[in-house]
Amino acid sequence: MMMKIKNAEGVIRDDKRRADALAILEAGIEAVLPENVVRNSVRHEGNKLYVKGCEYDLSRYKHIYVAGGGKASGTMAVELEKLLDGRITAGIVNDRYGVDVKTRIIKVHHAGHPLPTEDGRRGVKEMLEILSNAGPDDLVIFLISGGGSALLPYPAKGISLEENIRMTDLLLKSGARISEMNAVRKHISAIKGGQMIEYVDGATIISLIVSDVVGDDIGFISSGPTSPDATTYENAIRVLKKYDIYDRAPASVKAHLKAGVKGEIPETPKPGDPLFDKVYNVVVASSIIALEAAAKRAFELGYKPLILGSGIIGESREAGLVLSGIAKECLKSGNPVKPQAAIISGGETTVTIKGKGKGGRNQELVLGFLQNYTPGITIISADSDGIDGVTDAFGAIADGTTLERAHKKGLSITETLKENASYDFFEALGDLVFTGPTGTNVSDIRVILVYED
């Protein structure tokens, strides 16, 4: 599977810089597609399975079961089937609506994202039924990737799916970081925060994880269904109060969190818990792999690459402003890198929703960048999974022509930001980029080309 930009010709407009920016971004995404990362991390020879330094004798296991979810789980399932060639007994993963992959044994169940859906809950229920067959003589392989927090909904006792959806919506609009959101989601779930392991009766577990979380903390990727949880019910309540959404949270959620703080219901399993003695969580793809591949391609195209970091967070429009300042300094003084340069970064910024417009964090970041734009710069920012926010766009691209065209159409950056309407802004200019689901998810990738015209 190759990632394909559907409207490449339309956004390039015979401009070399735009073509280069797209090529660099494509190289980064292709490096973390499941067919590449699974092949590079997992090897099968005879009865031996090798997973990043660990060896498993498959002849010891009566059955191999597969479960999991996230925006890369369907494509990972395809690659795992190829690798294990008929040894899998049964399996199911939850991927989002619209993903079209062909598997023989592992069922790819479709569900909603970014808000949970009843389809997602049904998929988890079927997953748990399969896992209930596992025992000490079996191997369970989990396929976990970003997006699983929504795609694997299974609310804790006393919380309805509708209340779970309402809580998720409040969190998504609050401006909370992914780690903060997931501290809450783990504590209102029956399977997240390591609780999924409780449904597997002593089986050996391998979790292959595609990371979309800054720092690759496995406890926060998809809210860590197979990972120990270092957060607490008290942490979850603090997050809700910090972002002023505690009073608007469903009563059942607040009651559940309060009961947890009082010790009336168990905490999520913590680091050091024997529950994880037979669990191997391994990150097979992360943002830095994509950024390094992008930097390699930039060098091949004649740019001096600079990886600024894979952990950039914060409000999207503010991050855009900061990045524009760095790019302008390159033009002015040659610091931190002289033109012609490619400044490459990753991470996951956030958008605090205050307006009624449509957009995504990458589109809003590019809009923020344009507030402080100077000629000689091209920027593209995109979500590696192919879907930026709640839109159908991969991200947005911009350069000096973007501002010229916006001025002619009477589009205001200030007013657009006020309404969180970045999608409408870039759609009107033909500067949205479209790929559809890419089959992977390692958070966002940004490429800024700095050159002297």
Steps between C-alpha positions, in 0.01 A plus 500: 500500500631840402372826642358710217420869502177512303517865395877541464486667160239749618695617805844497332393737217830447315693636800823311582497593870149366548592182313808456720300556821251231400778258401677547833179447694412190298841346576438546871158335491614208285774417753238429766242314293419163665647291218834665572501521879359150562749352257787689667400404856357150474652193336370143468729205428367146544359478851682813615347846522746786555363829628757776550753298698261246650460142379179295525474128430164468326495122550432569870164664432175318424332808355589848378232765546511859368319805637537876508401824338607835364549675169779261393348179638337387175815531292706347781260204500562448129877491553477273806296247303765496227770453763336217697356328193202303634614458861244749636196336663269803513510873542329836466616863493299822500598745225308805385222524249617512140813289544503239224746217564476130420572241769431126515487418871518821700171687479536874436200653674408860415420763760491877553772755571563749663180434696424143614208314340281201577681314221823546692346362818366197314845435354658507847232263631585252222868549575453412865303191405794380289751585773296306757616183319866578565696325773856446627590286196397766248653809339304821459626770266353847542518754217481845658520840333387856548125551485428197715372717783190570288498181292509271805214626717390282790377723783546408864199361688239769560607720207300476178651527154308824444655646816842380386445680168397822675808488720726438200346794314562731795863387522563542128372860504675596824856545371632226731814315394466139386661371820250695709202383295615141524546519878125560511409247232697226676304554818154484346576186299482129580793409272739796474789577734621139492161353585479307171758257641252399771287335231783270389553203730877477534582494128829632366440843349682699233373852432620655174450875539502784249554816705319828444593632844777748571781313677356160398360436849320170446268575791333773294495349150132406448468554876730201561269195496797263554729735694538581870336828596687755709202739521222494758134587548617815676706597194191456283291731718780760495499501119125564488531787746808646330309543174173610668298203379447320832160659560387408147618140523225232518391425855590133459858591402544725802350237731731232358813716539404601856444135592844422363665772707329360812627151420149363453597360158842367398769716341638416159796255519826679577867450397643195676168315509559124438215523250758622248764230561424329167434818303744647247398847381714612207481823300552406134444846350524854632529857384880516498520218243279704267696819561833333427366359173366843407839658577673245278270585210550874558877453475458308176300793361778745585385643833690518829269304732444593863283283722367750748340235723237229509326629813360842414175564689291801598223703341517452123487866398768590755725216384457633146615844610809355669591296193460805276744690723757222466459493122541879475820483705639248254448751221634791703813354665535138387411373847426228596561387140593686182273499194428302299366311799229256603381541858320181599302439817240276658278484803136568571367849560151577625215731409275656762164522322331836549355568155246315288719436196650183360869415520783284631806563712739490202289736293481739794877474553565605138255786543685609814827481305359737237442769764875561497586398144788632292580412136737210433321239708267207424330306779295183507357347818301178503367223720684178414176300516360696206214664690563835670256556786139437402564592136572287193829684431851368563616853581580828327782656297584869471751744353505862384232435239261389773494847654459666160204281412346543846519879464328490161219286644459727803597225746618611843743287701394669825130436441565144385696420814228653714249257351740199485412487129839406351347234272272754332794740455730252329217334307415834339863534392552143381776449758354200682682170446308171479615138536221318679600255778872418466494184712745637756500756780812655653346839578573808288780581258598852394740601225617861462716579198709816527662634185625823348301590190 
